[in-house]
Amino acid sequence: MNRYYVSGREGQFEKDSGEQVLANKLGIADSNEIDDAELVLLEQLYRSVFENHFPLGKLTVEILKGWHHRWLGNIYEWAGQERMVNISKGGFMFAPSAQLPKLLNDFDVKYLARYTPCTDMSEEQLIEAIAITHVELILIHPFREGNGLLADVMAVQAGYKPLDYQSWEQNKTHYISAIHTGMSMNYEPMKHWVSEGLRRD
């Protein structure tokens, strides 16, 4: 199971799940079943955002929190809330939870306010904007899951289709390396993967 290591309230597991499924409102203990439920709700969120409530203006952390709550609010108590615990994946530690308020404020001011909305951008500018905001959001990792919607909304704001993540999935090691490289503010590797995923509308 491809989950993050978490301790504390958000790391509690559903009874009889063999520590494979996080505690949830639905009492689901099967990992495939919870994955299916999350995917169905994610598809519903995408339809809602892109068909009914598409944001044309500047994006904010509050908007991201709202999306996350709308996605997972029927499953997890902590949906839409900044995580209160430290998390790691594959031995890589994401930003400490105690620093999230400051980091998210900085993300709002330094990145979202600067790079959104993505209207009137050249393709090169859009690739850079998505690469930088995606890397910075992943490194902060304010939520447990779900970080692709921001990049997709930015692409659509600029007149493109949502990104095609197939190349990212097929080259996951290189994608993860691009995220790590972004820690030193070198976004060139991530720009490559954004370029790979960008599709004209």
N, C-alpha and C positions, 0 to 999 in steps of 0.2 A: 504494500500500500504506500502510495507516494504522498505521505503527510509530513507536516512539520513536527519537530519535537517541541512540546509545550508543557510547562508546569503551571500549577495553580488552577483557579476557577475555570479558565477557558480550556484547560487541559484535561478536565474530567471526562471519563469515558462512559458510554452507555453500558448499562449492566448486560452481561452475557455477550458482549461484543468482542471479547478477547483483546481489549484495548486497541481496537481497530476503528471504532466509530465514536466520535465525540458525543458527549451528552447532548440530547436534543429534545425539543418539545414533542416530537412525534413518537418517541420511544422506539425509533428504528435502531436495530442492533446489527443489521447486515450491511457490510461495506458497499456492496454493489447497489443495494437499494437506496442508501443515502446518497451515493454518487448520482444515481438516476434522478432522485428528487432534486438535488442541487442543479443538475443540468436542465431539467424542465423549468425550474424557476428562473434560471439564468436566461433561457430562451424567452421567457415571458418578459423579463426585464428589458432585454434587447428590443423586443417588439414595442414595448411601452415607450422606451427612450427614443427610438428612431422613428416611430410612426406617430406618436402622440405628444411627447414632451421633449422634443429635441432642443437642446440648449444652443442658441445662436450667439450668445454673448460670452463673456469671460467665465471660465470654469473656476470653481473654488473647492476647497477641502470640504466645506459643508455640503456641496452638491455630491461629492464622492461618498460622503457618509450616508447621504440620503439614498443613493443608488444601492449601497451595500445593505442598508436596512431593508429596502424594498425587495432585494434579492433573497436574503437569508433570514429575514425577520420572522417568518413562519416556522423556521427550523431551530434557530439558535437564539438564546437570550442575549448574547453579546453582539448580535448583528448590528452593524452601523456604528459601533463604538470603538474608540481607540483601544487597542489591546492593552491589557494590564499586566502582561507577563512577557518575559523574554522568550524569543523563539529562535530556532536554528534549523538549518537543513543541510545535510551532507557535510556537517562540520563547520558550516559558515554561519556565524552569528549575525542576525539583523540588528538594526538599531535598538539600543536598550529602551525598554518601555518607559522608563522615567524621563527620557529625553523627547518623547513623542510630541508633547505640546509645543515645545520650542521648534522642533524639526518640522512639524506640520505648518506652523506659522511661517517659518522660513520658506517652505515649499509653496505656500500660498503667494507670498510676496515676491520671491526670487524667480519662481518658475511658472506657476499658473498665470500670474498677473502679466508676466513678460511674454509668454508664448501662446496664450489664448486670448480671444478666439483666433482660429487659424485661417481666417478669411484673408484674401489678397496676399497669400504667401506663394513664393515660387516653390517648385518641387524640392529644391535643395534646402530651402528654409524650413519647409514642413518636415523633411526627414530629420533635420537637426533638432527641431522642436520636439518631435515625438521621441527621438532617441534620448535626449536629455531628460525630459520629464519622466519617461518610462524608467530609466536607470535610477533616477533620484527617488521615485515612488517605491520601486522594488527594494532599494536599500533601506528606506524607512520602514516599509512593510507595515502600514498602520493597521491593517486588518489581517485576519487569518488567511483568507483566500480571495481571489477575484481582483485582478489588477489589469486586465486587458481592455476593459471598457473605455478607460480614459483615452488610450491610443486610438481606438476605433472612432470615438466621437471627434477627436482632433482631425483625423483623416477625413471624415465626412464633412466637417466644417469647411475644409479646404476643397471640397468637391470631388473627393475620391471615395472609393468603397471602403468598408471596414477592412482591416489588414487580413491577409492570408497567413496564418501562423504555421502552415505545414512545414516550411523550411526550418522554422524555429524548433518544432517538435523533432524533425529528422536530424537536427544538428544541435541537440540540447546541450552537449558539453561545450560547444563553441558559444552558444547563446549565454550560458551561465558564465563563461569566461569573459564575455563582453560586459556583463553586469559587474563582475569583479573589477575589470579594468576601469569602469566608470567611477570607482571609488577615488581614483586619482584624477578625476575630471577629464579623462581621456575617453571621449564618446565615439571615436571613429569606428571601433568594432561594432558598436550597437547601431550606428548609422547604416552599416552594411546590412544588418538584419532587417532594419526598418525598410530600407530600399527594396530588399527581397520580398517583403510582405505587402508593399504598397500596390494598390490596384486602382487604375483609373475608372471613374464612374462612367 
